Amino acid sequence: MTASSAAPEIIPGPVLDYYLSQGYYRMHQDLFTCQFLPIAGGFYTVHWLRVVLAEVQFGPAQRRLLRLNEQFTSTLRPFRLSDEYENLYARYRAAIDFDAPETVEAFTLAGARHNAFPSGVIELRDGPRLIAVGIFDAGQRSLAGIMNFYDPDYRRHSLGKYLMLLKINFARQQGMTHYYPGYLVQGYPKFDYKLFAGPAATEVFDSMRGYWLPFNWAAVNHHSAELLTAWQERENELEDQE
């Protein structure tokens, strides 16, 4: 007589959809959200984004990038950590000028033996050479872009943005409604590339009220001011209690 253990649990697609819609996101093997981010001694507000797939219309910049990179082979597969990924990421990390996790494993699994998220990956190859990897989590109606990295030798091909477009196209082919690229940071433009799919199709989360608004910088600036005011009021209350 033999017995087999139950398959490891994976977060159901509708559950992931729900948490993404509430401004949560994946970090390691957890779901989290935040409103503030300390960077280089500064204190910035965080603004979560999502792309409404039915409203995406690629313009000249997006179509140009798709044409530039159509020579490369893209393959979609379930995410499995590999030495090939880690070696590519090490080269990528050595070439960037911002903080990043030490390894792919540290960013995705963080020591866990089982990935609880429904993750896939898009591999880009130039012939047999792996040149870029885009990791995502797929819900039932939503897709979250988790991690992109690429060979520094191909920097002029903007493969991070290209992978974003490929993920959006895949999500549309699957009949999904939203693509979640993560957050941008008010007053810190390094995150603004997440708007590349098109600001007109993008929404920003109002974390004070719990709903999504059409993206524009005026809405971001207003939300940022509200967050900072609420934070300062809480700090003042704590000081008064001491």
N, C-alpha and C positions, 0 to 999 in steps of 0.2 A: 504494500500500500504506500502510495506517495502523496505528499501534500505540497502545495505551492502557496507561497505567501501572496497576499493581495498586492495588486499593482500599487506603486507609490502614488500618493494623491497629487493631483494637479489642480490649481485654482480653476473652477469652471468658467467658461467664457462669459456667461451673463454676469457673474460676480465681478470679474475683472472689468467688464463694461461699466458696471455701476460705480465702482471705486474711481475709475478714470473720470467718469462724469462728475464726480464730487471733488475733483482737484487733487486726487491722490495719484501716486506714481510708484514705480518699482525701484527699490534700492536693495541690492544684494538679493536676499530672499524675503524681503518685507515690502509692505506698502506703506508709504509715508506721504506727508504733505508738509509744507512750510510756507511762511510768509516773508521771511527775512534771510539774508545771506551776508555773512561777513567776508569781505574780500580785501586783502592787502591793507588792513587797518580801517577800511571803510565799512559802512553799514547800509545795505541796499535792500530794496523791496523786491519780492519775487512775484511773477505774474504768469500763471499757467496758461498754456495755449492748446487749442485743438483746431484742426482743419476740417471744415464741412466738405466732404468729398464730392457731393453733388454740385457744389459751387466752384470746384477747381477748374480753372481754365489756364493752361500753360501759355505764357506769353513768349516773346522772342528770346529772352534769356534762358528760359527753361528748355525751349525747343532746340536752341543752339547747343546746350549742354547734352541733351539726349543724342543729337547727331554726332557730336564730338566723340562720344564714348560708345557708340553702337558697334564699334570694332571689337569691343571686349565681350567675352562670354559671361553671362550671368546664370547662376544656378541657385535654385531655391531648395533648401533642405531643412530638416529639423536641426536645432542647435545641439551640437555636441562639442565640448571643449577639446581642442587638439593642440599639439605642439606647433603645428603649422600656423594656427591662429596666434599663439603666444609669441612666436618668433616675429611674425609680421607686426604685432602690436608693440613689441619691444623697439623695433625700428621706428615705428610711428611716434611712440612716446619720446624717444630720444631727439626727435626733430621738432617737437612743438614747444611753444613758449608759455604754456599755462599748466596749472596743476592737473594731474590726471592719476587715476589709480595705477598701482604698480604693475598689475597684470589683468588680463581678461577674467581670470578666475576670481581675483579679489573684487572685481566690479560686479560680477554676476552671481557667483556662488558663495564667496567669502567663507570658505571652509565647509560648506554644506556638501553632502554626498549626493543629494537629489535636488534637481531643479523643480521647484513647485510651480513654476510659471509655464504657460503654453508657448514656448519660445521657438522661433525659426530663425533662419539666417539666409542672407543673400551673399553668395560668394561672387566676386569678379576676378576673372583671370585674363591675362594677356598670354595666349597660348597656354602652356602648362603652369605659368607663374601666377601665384595668388597675389593680387595687387590691392584688394579691398574686401572688407567684411562688414556687413550691416546686420546687427542682431535686433530682433523685434519680438514683442509679445502679442499674440493674436487672441482677442476675445471673440465673442460671437458676432458683434456688430462694430467692433473697434479694433484698431491696431495701434500699438504704442511703439515708437522708435526708441530703442534702448541704447544702442552703442554703434558708432561707425568708426572705423579706422582704416588706414590705407598706407600704401608704400610711398614714402616721401619722394621717390624718384618720379612719381606721377602727380606731383602737386598741381601742375598746371591744368589737370583734368577735373579739378574740383570734385573729387570722388565722394566726399562726404555729402555734398549737396546732391550729387547724382544718385547716391544710394537713397536719399530721402525721396526723390522722385520715383525711383523704382518701388519703394515701399508703398507710396501712395497709389501707384498704378496697380500693384498687387492687391491692395485693399479694395480698390474700386472693382477689380475683376471678381473679387469674392463677394461683392454686393454689400460691403460694409458701409457704414455711415460716417465714421469719423477716424481721423488719424491724429494721434497725440504725439507731438515732437518734444514735449517737456516744457520748460519755462524760459522766459527771458527775464532780464534784470534791468529795472529802470535805472538809467544813467550809466549803464555798463554795457557797451555795444557788442562785446565779444559773443553774446548769445543771440544777437539779432539775425544770424543766418537761419534761424528756425522759422523766419518769415518768408523764406525763399520760395515756397510753393505758391505764395500769393497772399498779401494782407487782406484782399477783398474776400477770400474764402476762409479767413481765420477768425476765430473767436477767442476772447480772453475771459478768464474766470474771475468773477467778483467774489472773493473769498469772504468778504464781510457779509454778503447777502445770500451767497450760495447759488448764483446762477451765472450763465454765460452771456457775454455781450459781444456784438460785432467789434472786431479789433479796430482801434485807432489809438494814436499816441495820447490824445486828450483824455480818453478813458483810462489809460494806463497811469498817466500823471495824476489824475484825480484819485484813483484807487491808491496809488502810492502815498499821496498826502494823507488820506484817511487812515491807512495802516500805521504810518509814522505818528499821527496824532493819537491814535488809540494806544499805541505802544508807550508813548510818552506819558499818557494819562495813567496807565498801569504802573509805570515806574514811579510816578509821583505818589500814587496811593501806597505803594510798598514803602517808600521813604517815610511817609506820614505815620505808618504803622510801627516803625522802628523806634 
